[in-house]
Each structure stands twice: as C-alpha cells, then as structure tokens.
Amino acid sequence: MLRLEIPGRGTLELEHLVLDFTGTLSLDGSLLPGVKERLEALARHLKIHILTADTFGTAREACRGLPAEVHLLRQSLGAPEKEEFIRRLGVDRVAAVGNGVNDTLMVREAALGIMILGPEGAAVQAVQAADVLVRDILDGLDLLLHPKRLIATLRG
C-alpha cells in the first residue's frame, strides 16, 4: 500500500496502479526504456495492472517479466471497460495512468489520475480529467516512487 497525506485533500491509501499500455508505457508497441525498473520498484507497494486494446499486438510479449497483470480489453472502444475495471478494484484505492481519450473515464474515476504527455501526445479530454499531468511515463512513475513530489503538486 502507498499512503499519502495530502494537505487540503486528505489521505490516499492506494493499493492498485492501473496503467494504459499503448502510448503510455510503450511507443509503437515497444516498452519504453526505464519503465521495467520503475514498475519493479512500485510492485513492492502496489498491485500493478496493465490494460490494453493491444493496438500493435505486442503487449503480452512486451510486458513479459513485468510484475504486473496484463488485461486485454474485449471491446475496441475501451473507455467504459477501463472505468469498470477500476470500479471493481475500488476507485478510492486506485491510481490510474494514461494518455488517450479511452483513458479519460478511468483517470477521472480513480482516486489519483495521472496523465502522460508522451511521444504520442495526450488527449485534451483526458488531460482535463486528470489530477496531474506529467511529460512522460518515467515522471509519472517517479511521482509514485517519490510521493513528496506528488504531495507538493496536489496540496491545497
């Protein structure tokens, strides 16, 4: 568990990290450098889930060896499916990370929503739904690895 006391916002007790794959953890179907090491460190505190429509058909192979469960979406439009996934986990215990339109609902619903402005860009609707916007996935994961950075950003 990752417990964050955020002045003006209250306490977050996070148990799950839900991540989009395409455009968030990967570029053109390949895992971005530095992601594996950060996920390994975060797995000591959080259960990690990777959700994907698997646009490039590479997600399972790219995520092999990661301390995460990979969930392939059943629907081509994954926004409602992603939202339902975090609801089943308990939204108050979830940090969600994404970059696209199909991540908007899960990022808005999660206790903590982080939007990545990565090499594919970020959808404006999703950015507006997030609690935090960072320039890339490494910065996003580092916020969770170094929670005082996150507290400084979110405090009232």
Sequence and secondary structure as in RCSB ss.txt:
>XXXX:A:sequence
MLRLEIPGRGTLELEHLVLDFTGTLSLDGSLLPGVKERLEALARHLKIHILTADTFGTAREACRGLPAEVHLLRQ
SLGAPEKEEFIRRLGVDRVAAVGNGVNDTLMVREAALGIMILGPEGAAVQAVQAADVLVRDILDGLDLLLHPKRL
IATLRG
>XXXX:A:secstr
 EEEEETTTEEEEE EEEEE BTTTEETTEE TTHHHHHHHHTTTSEEEEEE  TTS HHHHTTTSSSEEEE SS
SS HHHHHHHHHHH GGGEEEEE SGGGHHHHHHSSEEEEE BTTB  HHHHHH SEEESSHHHHHHHHHSHHHH
HHHH  
